[in-house]
Amino acid sequence: MSRLTRSDRQPVCRNVMVRGRRTSVRMEPLMWRCLDDVANRESLTVNQLCTLVDSRRGDAALTASLRVFLMGYLRALAAKAPPEPESAVPGLAEDPTAPLGVGLSALD
């Protein structure tokens, strides 16, 4: 895996729609890429995914809840598929666009 640059670590603020209301979320570019990837895998928009996470976050901040969700989702993905020896990112499914199959259980 390549080394993260300063711009990779610098948080980026984006607007998302949660329950029909615009709110801003500040995360690192890698977190945004992961959020986009998960939304695509689950056939959701980023706004729909953020709304799902928001509906189950309790008193936690949305940004923190998104990060925790992403970590749980990626851990579930890594545990589901066996690592490939030559893969730069072990544990990813053969078809990276296929739905995970565990649904959105990382929200629970």
C-alpha angles and dihedrals in degrees: 000000000000123000117264115249126217090261090054090057097043109100117238123209117222133173118237131180114238116182089342094307125109116236133166125239124192116206140143118271090251090057090050091050090050091049090051091048094049092047090051093047091052094043092243135124118245088249092055091048092049089050090052092050090045092053091059103034100093112193096341121111115263094237093052090046091052091052092049091047092050092050091049092047094049092046090052090049092050092048093048099055124051114242118257112226095223095042119114088210109037119210101033118134118254090245106046091192094057118104112260095243094223088082116212094320089132085077091066 
